Amino acid sequence: MASAPRKRKMLQTVIWKEGSVTLVDQTRLPARLVYIRCKKHEDIVKAIRNMVVRGAPAIGISAAFGLALAASNSRAKNPTNLMKELDTAYWELRSTRPTAINLFWGLDRVMNKAKTGTNLHEIKDRVISEAKKIAQEDIQNNMAMGLNGAKLLYDGDVVITHCNAGALATSAYGTALGVIRAAKEAGKSVKVIATETRPVMQGSRLTTFELRYDNIDVTLIPDTAVGHIMSKGEIKCVIVGADRILRTGHVFNKIGTYQIALMANIHKVPFYVAAPLSSFDLKSKLEDVPIEERRADEVLKIGKKRIAARGVAALNPAFDVTPPELVTGIITEKGILTPPFESSIELFSGEQKLS
Ligand code: MRU
């Protein structure tokens, strides 16, 4: 008799243990699943900048733990000096990447907690426990989001996703891929079509890796194949993550998301965004949100090999904006937001302190 497939341990991306932070090194995937240990907040700064850790919630959680490392390593003799050290670490961590709001949300949440401490011990303790709480809540929120989103899916459905909005982009379980996981846990067999996500290849390197890791059916397609695949009429919906969602419902996410949303609109395929409330930015205006511009080399080369003519210029925006009229719904831990987003976002985010 064939034995049941062994259930693997949940893939955890960011782990705090005894004053150090362990991260999956996402630059090494899918070839090797290796972990790096960060002992100083500067290690976290480097890890976020170099995309060892990436994905909006994972960046926010790692940065929060960056402050926890700064607090636990501090030799300050009084609260004023400790707060100064934390402030320096805060600004270093803040400058790592500009688009994902979760980075600023996580850092502000920990700093605000630090300010409530009245002595050295209390400040350190509050910083560390707030960072741990953010990581823990992330998993719970992803699971709640998964349950909410899984109601949209039925046995045999095929879902397109872009970039990586999975366990690797969060502390565990994932947002868009969390919905797929929850559907699978509810006994529905759902197939995923993952785009490569040029130029950093989060789809081919990370999404396929983590779905294979959990035995979820995944097929990789070139980014350019989305329209063709949708035109066949077999796609149930698109589910992607978000780096920032404005009060108007504009969604900042990985470059290429906008054209997938346009394509979905033309082919009448529902387009969903799965994101926690910590990805909402109720303050910024559309024109105020910086879109990260990355090195031209990522476009001009594949790995180390140059693929473009010498001397050619390249543009490499890392994110784009999908307007609310192309979004069918936003799956959150509190429920699914539907248009008009301005009023539904207001309603859902009421209890959440947004930066
Ligand atoms: O540049 P990255 O890899 O950090 O971009 C990640 C994305 O765009 C994700 O879709 C987004 O952060 C949501 S992750 C749950």
Boltz pocket constraint, residues with backbone or C-beta under 6 A from the ligand:
constraints:
  - pocket:
      binder: B
      contacts: [[A, 54], [A, 55], [A, 56], [A, 57], [A, 100], [A, 162], [A, 163], [A, 164], [A, 165], [A, 166], [A, 169], [A, 170], [A, 174], [A, 175], [A, 176], [A, 202], [A, 240], [A, 241], [A, 242], [A, 243], [A, 253], [A, 254], [A, 255], [A, 274], [A, 318]]
      max_distance: 6.0
